[in-house]
Every structure is written in C-alpha cells, then in structure tokens.
Amino acid sequence: MEKNCQEVNLRKVAMIGCGFVGSASAFALMQSGLFSEMVLIDADTDRAEGEAMDISHGLPFGRPMKIYAGSYDDIVDAAIIIITAGANQKPEETRLDLVHKNVAILRKIIPEISNRDCQGILLIVSNPVDILTYAALKISGFPENRVIGSGTVLDTSRLKYEIGEYLGVDSRSVHAFIIGEHGDSEIAAWSSANVSGVPLRNFYEMRGRHKYEKAAARIADTVKNSAYEIIEKKKATYYGIAMSVRRICEAIVRDEKSILPVSGQMHGEYGIDDVVLSMPAIVGKDGLESLIPIELDEEEQKKLKESAETLKDVLADIGC
C-alpha cells in the first residue's frame, strides 16, 4: 500500500474497537464537543455500524458531528487514533493474563496504521496498557511522544474519588497519583499527595482522621481491586475508562499541557529504563511532551522498580 502522508484534522478522532470500552468512549467523546468527525472501526463491521447509528441518534441533543463506521483508509488524517480493541478481562483474570491475546491483536492493527503513515497521536487503551503501549511503539516505529497509553489516569481518578469520599472534600481538590503498572503492582504515591497544597497526612488530622497509615492502605487496596470488583458485579468496566479517554483527548486537542499519569517510555528516571510505565507527564497537542518527576520516598521508589521489573518479565516473555 502506498503511504499517504497528510496533515491531521484536529477535529477528527478514530476509534478502533467497538466493544464496551470503545462504544462508551465514543459516546463520551460525542458529548464532549471536542470533535466534528469520528470514525468507528471494528472487526465486526455490523457492530461498528450499529454503534455509529445509535450514538448519532443523540446528536440533536448535542453538537453537529459526523459519526460513521469506516475502514483504516478513513483514519489517515485523524488527530487521535484510539485503540480499545482486544479481549475482555474475565473474572479472576489479571490484566497481565490478557497480554498474549491482545498483543496478537495489536500486531494486526498497528501495521494498518503505520503503513498509511498516519500523523496523529496513537492512544492505547486496551489492557495490559503499559505492555501494549511498549509493543505499539516498537511495531509502529512512531516517535515516542505520539504513542501513549491511558495508563493510570483511571486509577488516579479512583484514588482521588476515594480520598475525597473519606475526607468529605471535593475530589477535584485532591492531588495524588497512582503510578507504575496499570495493574496489580501499581503504587499510590502517598509522599507527594496533598489536598490543595496541604500534605495529605496533615489534612487527615484537620478532618479529625488520625489513623493515616491504616486508611491509606485501605484506600490503595480499594483502588487496586476496583476493576476486579466491578467485573465480578457487572462483567466489565467501561464508564470510568471512557471518561479517562475523554480527559486525555481534551488535553491533547486543547493543548492544555495537563499533567496526567499516562503510559510513557522510561529513560533512566528513578533508575528505570527500556520499559513503559504510567507516570505523571505533560500532555498536549504533541502527545506526551515530558515526564514529570514527582517526589517519591525510598519505599515508593523500590516498589516502582519492582513494578518495572514485573513488566519487563512480561515483555521478555512476548518477545518485545
């Protein structure tokens, strides 16, 4: 196939994968008003067409937008290409258990994108997201800034929500990150957490909460196991990640320079190299602009390195 390099349409987004996560994300993006055109692609063409029709029927209540099912030829000028395609996580199955099935799917999708010399930003959402982002980087040959994963944006949102609920404060005033793997080895970066500039431990005391370590451990455990609990109850998670996808797209399209914990390549930060981890980064029109080193204590740095080694073992197993 001939390469067809062209300028991107900043008002166009492509969604590859129309399962629960893809369709929920497409719906969230339709409501956002960020884009005027959205193309949906799925191995099941009827599914993509059905989702496009269903979402389009709500446009009279939203903003003018063209939503349609298409092919890979339709994504060439998309500003953001979102990949949600992949096998669903089953009850009792970890995100890392999905790796072989979803890397195989990715190996079919990425060449369709890179062969068309698409100039947009590739946003990986399928799990395990850190592994798949690394694989997408290697397979596509795209610059690192243009291949990012949704990372721990959702985990971080869950953390802020739980802290806000516990302390009785607006979760938007909570500043804290989940870092490392989007999965079982993720780390709550408590040493840099605060509520509107007040260190979290101090804010706990201000709100009459004095068992800080016990509460922090419980909240971190709740966040880590949220997906498993939701999957057990309703078989899949999709609304939270859909809002996370919308948030990342906002930062890119509006060139917000927002700091979000997306999946990005590590180059010696905290002594970690040649692996993709979810870390706070500046996100704007060029994708991932740079990682932001946040304060971590010795224990957090140790756990981060262990998380990196966990992912490296998986990468070695799949030959990346």
Disulfide bonds with the S-S distance in Angstrom:
none
